[in-house]
Amino acid sequence: MAKVAGSRILGTGRFLPPRVVTNDDLARRFDTSDEWIQQRTGIRERRFSGPGEGTAYLAEQASRAALADAGMGKDEIDFIVVATLSPDHFFPGTSAFLQERLDLPGIGAMDVRTQCTGFVYALAVADSFVRTGQARRVLVVGAEVHSTGLDFTDSGRDVAVLFGDGAGAVVVGPTDDPQRGILTLRLHCDGRHARELWIEAPGSSIFPDRLHAGMLGEGRHYPSMNGKAVFKHAVERLPEVIGEALSDVGLGVADVDVLVPHQANMRINQAVAQRIGIDPEKVVHNIDRYGNTTAGSIPIALDEAREQGRIRDGSRVLIAAFGSGFTWASAFVRW
């Protein structure tokens, strides 16, 4: 397969479980309030999956929507990349179960595990595959089911209020126009901060059983977060990686039509927007309705922004994410 000038996003799609969980709903489960959650995170509600709605199921629905938007049949896809931190099973990867659901046996499929930056990392894989001729049409999905893995007690409330379930997908294909499509991607990690936002167990480093009863009693199988460290690093790293992307394409902040940040915390996104000096009207927010859907947040936001007419043909779209690892990443797309 011949190399091409670049890659572009051919279609977008999203899926959110129908069950809406408000802040008041959470307040009936542990000590919190709608006011407390909104002040600290900007979240009013989120979606939770129900029985039979695992990560692969959500990914399938978003994928079918993206394929329909691209005007493509599933048989035109020749590679699948799924970004998730909440796989259906420890192994194999969720991409295998998504492939089964889409009835696409034989094509390559892989998972990407970089949490909140997972979609951007997965987009980088697709971009590389298309540019080098390894694949022609790549399905890229970010999908998460957090609701079955959170501590809904007072001890876990600071984390439990943040997350929701959902999936977004894009189809990536070739372009011969070097001025359009995915123009640059920047990826970073600093593992020195890996334990500031993580799930400790189960894990192969824990002997002899990966997870034991004592750890369950201590809640070490639930996500834990140093919120102050996350906030501090996010508001430093995101402007840096945004600047890198703009430098790559020779543009300034004023040239950006739409900024699509990962939806982790409204305060983080507002602080970053202020630091880089972008018009607040250009920044996409949906965390108030969905919470943090981790790898799903950016593709969900892209699809909504297109549906709302905020992203149109020719739009200059800047994507940025920060999260566990710590990892941070950006992409610049000329639609």
N, C-alpha and C positions, 0 to 999 in steps of 0.2 A: 504494500500500500504506500503510495507516494506521500511525501511530506507536504504540508500546506502552510499558508502564510500565518494562520492562527486559528483560534477557536472562538465560537460565540454561543450564547445561550439561545436556543431555538424555541423553548417553551418553558413555562413555569406552572406549578400546581401546589396545592396545599390540602391538608385535611386536619380538622380539629374534632376530637370526640364531642358528641352532642351534650354531654353532661357538664353543666356549668357549676363551679364551686366558688361561692363568694367568700369574702373575708369574714362576713358574719357566720357563714357555715363553719369556717375554721374556728371561730371564737367559741363555738359550741363544743369543740373538741379539746381545746387547751386554752390557757390564759393569754389572750391577745385581743385585739379590737380592730375594727375597720380603720379607725383613725391612726392607730399605731403602725399598721402595715402600709397604709398609703403614704404616710409621712416619710417612712424610711425606704420605701421601694417604688412607690408609684403604682402598685398593683391593686386593682379592685376585685378582680376575679380571675379564674384560670379554668382550664378544661381537664377533667379526669377521665381516663378510659374506664370501660366496664368489662364484664366477662367476655372473653374472646377477642378483645381489642388490644393485642400485644403490639410490640414495636413493628414487627413485620407487617401486621395488618394495617397499621397507620401508614407505613411506608408504601404499601401497595396502593392505597387510596390516593395518596399524593402523587404517586408515579403515574397512575392512570390519568389523573387530571393534567399532569404535565405533558404526557404524550398526546392527549386530546388537544391541548393548547398549541402544541407544535404541529398538529395535523399529521401525526405519524402513527403507524401501527407498531405494536410492541416488537414485531419481528425485525424492525429496522435498528433495534438496539443491539450493539455487539459487545458492550461491557457495562457492568453495574458497580458503582461505588456507594456504599452506605456508611454514613457517619453517625455513630451512636455511642453512648456510654451505658445504655440500658438494653443490652441484647436480650432476645427472647430466651436464650440459654447460654451457659458458660462457653460452650462451643457446639457446633460450628457457628460461624459468624451469621449475623442477621441477613447479610447479603445472599447467603445460600437459601434462606427461607423466603426471602423476597423473590429470588429467581424462580423458586418452586411455585409461588403464588402467581407469578406472571407467566408461567409455563414457557420458560426460555432455557431449556436444558442445553448445556454445552458451552455457552458463552462465559467469559471470565467474570468473576464476581469477587469483591473484596470489601472488608470493613476497614474504616479509619477510626482510630480511638484517640482523638485529641480534644474531646469534650466540647467546650463552648466554641472553640475555633475549628471544630471538626468539619463543618461545611466548607470553609475556605480551604482547608487542607485537601478535602476531597475534590474541590473544584480545581485545585492545582494538579492533582493526579489526572483528572479528565483532560485538562488543558494540555498537559505533557503528552498524554496518549494520542490525542487528536493531532497535535503539531508534528509528532514523530511518525504518524501513520500506524501506530499500534492499534488504534481503534478509530472508527469514523463517527459513531453515534454513541455517546456515553450517558447513561442515566445516573445522575448524582442526587442522592437523597440524604436529608438530615431528619432523623426520626427519634423520638424519645417517649418512653413511658416512665415518668418519675413517681407517679402516685402510689405505686405498689412498693416503693422502697424508701419511704420517708418516715421519720419518727414523729407521729402525731400526738406527742405528749409535751408537757411544759419544757422538758429538757431539750427537745428537738425543734422547738417552735421557730427559732431564728432562721433555720434552714428550710423547714417545712413550708413556710409561708411564701417562699420564693418561686417554687417550681410548678410547672404544669406540663401536660402531655400534648403532643402534636407532631406533625410531620410536614415537611416541605420538600419539593423536588424540582429539578431542572433537567432539561435535555441539552447536552453540549454537543455541538457538531462543528464542522470545518467552515472557514471563511477564507476567501482569497483577497479580502480587503484588509491591508495592514493597519488601517485607521479605525477599524470597527472591531467589536468583540471584546474578549478578555485581553486587555492590553498589558497588564502587569499583575503579579502576585508577589507578596512578601510574607515569609513565614519565619517565626521565631519561637524559641523555647528557653526557659531557664529553670532546670530541674532542681536547683537549690531551694526552690519554694514549693516543691511538689506536695509537701505535707500540710501546706496552708489551706488547701482545698482538695479533699480527697475522700475516698472510702477505703479504710484500712483493710477490711476483710469482707469476703474470703480472698485469700491470695496464696500463691505457691511459696511465698517466703515464710509463711507461718507453719511451723512444724508442731506435731506431725500431721495435722488434719485440715489445714487451710482455714478452718473456723471451728472454735470450740465453744462449749456452753458458757464459759466465763465471759467470752467476748460478746456473746449474744446478750447476756445480762447487763453488760456495760454499754451496750448500744454501739459497739465498734463496727458493726455492719451497716450503719447509717452514715450518710455524708456528714462531714464536719468541715467547718470553715472559720478561718480567721478573717472576719469581715473587714477589719481595719486594714489589714495587709492587702487584701484583694482590692479594696477601694484605692488605696495609695498607689499600687502598681498599675492598676487599670488607667487611672487618670494621667499617669506618666507615659506608659507604653503606647496607649492608643494614639495620642497626638504624634508620637514619634513614627509609628508605622503608617499613619495616614500621610505624614510628610514624605516618607520614603516613596509611597505610591505616586504622589503628586509629582515628586522630583523625576521619577521614572518616565512619566508621560509629558513632562515639561509644562505643567499647568499649576495654577494656584487655587486656593480655596474658593475664590469667587467664581471659578470656572465650573465648579461642581453643581450639577442640577439637583442631585439627590444623594444624601448620606444615609446608608442603611447600616446602623450599628447592631451588633449583637444585643439582644434584649435581656440584660442581666439585672439592671437596676436603673430606674429613671434618673436618679441623682448622678450616677456615673455618666450616663449619656449626656445629660445637661452640662455637667462639668467639662466634659471633653469638647462639646460644641462651643462652649464659651472660650475654652483655651485656644482652639484653632480659629475662632472668629467667623464661624459659618452662620448664615441666616438660620435662626431656629425653625423657620417654615420649611426649610429644605431637609430637615431631619425626620426620618420615619420612626414613629413610636407605636408599638402595639402591646407593650408589656402590661399596660393597665387592664387589658382584656384576656391575656394568655399567660402572664407570668413568664418565667424563664424556661423556655423549651429547649435550651442548650443547642445541640446541633440543628434543631429544627427552626430556630428563631429567625435566622437570616433568610432562608428560602421561603418561609411563610411570609415574612415582611416584603420580600421581593414580589411575590405573587399578589399580595394585597395592594402594593403600590402601583403595580401595573393595572390591576382592576380598577383602581381609583383614578387612573389617568395621570398619576404623578411620574411614572416612568413610561416614556413613549419612544418611538423610533428616533434615534439620534441622541437620546438622553445620556449625559455623562453621570455615571453612577459609581459612587465610592462605597466600598464595603469594608467594615472593620470589626474585629472581634478580639476579645481577651477572655482568658479563663484558666481553668485548672491546668497545672503543669509546672509553672505558669507558662502558658502559650499565648501568643498574640500574632495577629495576621491581618493583611489587608489585600484588597483586589480593586482594580479600577476597570470598569466595563463601559465601553461606548456601545449603547444599545442599537 
